[in-house]
């Protein structure tokens, strides 16, 4: 007996926020995840972070381009975008995080935002 997946009408809708880190230094995925989680918890609090259910997508992160993506529930996109914009330091180095865009599917996020960066 196999498990059935939920129909799409019942599943929670998710969005993918694609961001770029502007800095003189390159950061690893672990350093970026730590900075994002610290800012999410300090700005939004545990209850809202739990409702937003953010997840930094490791397969979308590029160390060379300093670009990454976060999966978040649809109703909390603006909260997470604001928290990302408030990050100004990673490991005591000044950074600026730009939101490249928000997408409804991971494939369209790769095509629209990450594909254009790989061509550069």
C-alpha positions as a printed NumPy array, in Angstrom:
array([[  0.   ,   0.   ,   0.   ],
       [  1.529,   3.295,  -1.1  ],
       [  0.916,   6.708,   0.363],
       [ -1.175,   9.104,  -1.655],
       [ -0.097,  12.698,  -2.099],
       [ -2.437,  15.509,  -1.198],
       [ -4.278,  17.175,  -4.06 ],
       [ -2.883,  20.57 ,  -4.999],
       [ -6.052,  22.293,  -3.811],
       [ -5.37 ,  21.143,  -0.222],
       [ -1.592,  21.695,  -0.124],
       [ -0.212,  24.973,   1.213],
       [  0.966,  27.241,  -1.556],
       [  4.642,  28.116,  -1.557],
       [  6.724,  30.829,  -3.166],
       [ 10.441,  31.007,  -3.92 ],
       [ 12.304,  34.217,  -3.078],
       [ 15.528,  34.616,  -5.061],
       [ 18.17 ,  36.916,  -3.567],
       [ 21.679,  38.148,  -4.363],
       [ 24.338,  39.064,  -1.8  ],
       [ 26.428,  42.135,  -2.609],
       [ 29.735,  42.032,  -0.744],
       [ 33.464,  42.099,  -1.241],
       [ 33.743,  38.612,   0.233],
       [ 32.214,  35.281,  -0.827],
       [ 30.179,  33.385,   1.762],
       [ 29.396,  29.712,   2.144],
       [ 25.873,  28.36 ,   2.36 ],
       [ 26.225,  27.783,   6.109],
       [ 27.22 ,  31.383,   6.817],
       [ 24.303,  32.708,   4.772],
       [ 21.795,  30.352,   6.434],
       [ 22.976,  31.402,   9.905],
       [ 22.602,  35.103,   9.079],
       [ 19.149,  34.589,   7.546],
       [ 17.835,  32.573,  10.494],
       [ 19.17 ,  35.055,  13.056],
       [ 17.461,  37.944,  11.291],
       [ 14.202,  36.048,  10.727],
       [ 13.945,  35.125,  14.391],
       [ 14.887,  38.57 ,  15.686],
       [ 12.585,  40.463,  13.291],
       [  9.582,  38.147,  12.987],
       [  9.71 ,  36.07 ,  16.15 ],
       [  9.34 ,  32.334,  16.544],
       [  5.588,  32.202,  15.963],
       [  5.647,  34.008,  12.621],
       [  8.745,  32.151,  11.458],
       [  6.988,  28.882,  12.244],
       [  3.955,  29.987,  10.217],
       [  6.115,  31.173,   7.319],
       [  8.094,  27.904,   7.313],
       [ 11.122,  29.344,   5.462],
       [ 13.659,  26.967,   3.961],
       [ 16.915,  28.107,   2.378],
       [ 17.295,  25.999,  -0.74 ],
       [ 20.791,  24.544,  -0.844],
       [ 20.505,  23.506,  -4.484],
       [ 19.644,  27.08 ,  -5.513],
       [ 22.646,  28.639,  -3.746],
       [ 25.611,  29.582,  -5.908],
       [ 28.855,  30.414,  -4.106],
       [ 30.34 ,  31.963,  -7.26 ],
       [ 27.438,  34.324,  -7.953],
       [ 26.368,  34.694,  -4.29 ],
       [ 22.764,  34.012,  -5.295],
       [ 20.289,  31.835,  -3.418],
       [ 16.649,  31.059,  -2.856],
       [ 14.262,  30.625,   0.045],
       [ 11.021,  28.636,  -0.028],
       [  8.273,  30.263,   2.061],
       [  4.496,  29.974,   2.485],
       [  2.529,  32.297,   0.225],
       [  1.081,  34.572,   2.922],
       [  4.454,  35.417,   4.46 ],
       [  6.475,  36.472,   1.409],
       [  6.555,  40.156,   2.359],
       [  7.602,  39.366,   5.942],
       [ 10.558,  37.286,   4.778],
       [ 11.516,  39.837,   2.108],
       [ 11.631,  42.537,   4.756],
       [ 13.755,  40.394,   7.074],
       [ 16.201,  39.691,   4.238],
       [ 16.482,  43.392,   3.475],
       [ 17.421,  44.054,   7.106],
       [ 20.516,  41.821,   6.976],
       [ 23.519,  44.152,   6.877],
       [ 26.316,  41.958,   8.299],
       [ 27.534,  38.421,   7.744],
       [ 30.528,  37.456,   9.883],
       [ 31.154,  41.117,  10.794],
       [ 31.454,  42.08 ,   7.128],
       [ 29.081,  44.581,   5.523],
       [ 26.65 ,  43.082,   3.033],
       [ 23.597,  44.161,   1.084],
       [ 20.97 ,  41.624,   0.044],
       [ 18.905,  42.38 ,  -3.053],
       [ 15.709,  40.508,  -3.834],
       [ 15.839,  39.502,  -7.49 ],
       [ 12.27 ,  38.255,  -7.551],
       [  9.581,  35.918,  -6.301],
       [  8.361,  32.888,  -8.191],
       [  5.594,  30.35 ,  -7.757],
       [  7.606,  27.347,  -8.914],
       [ 11.216,  26.352,  -8.521],
       [ 11.568,  25.792, -12.273],
       [ 10.413,  29.286, -13.175],
       [ 12.733,  30.71 , -10.495],
       [ 15.667,  28.957, -12.141],
       [ 14.625,  30.055, -15.623],
       [ 13.869,  33.712, -14.812],
       [ 16.478,  34.649, -12.227],
       [ 19.216,  32.047, -11.969],
       [ 19.524,  31.298, -15.679],
       [ 20.204,  34.951, -16.498],
       [ 22.984,  35.101, -13.899],
       [ 24.739,  32.021, -15.272],
       [ 25.011,  33.693, -18.686],
       [ 27.017,  36.599, -17.238]])
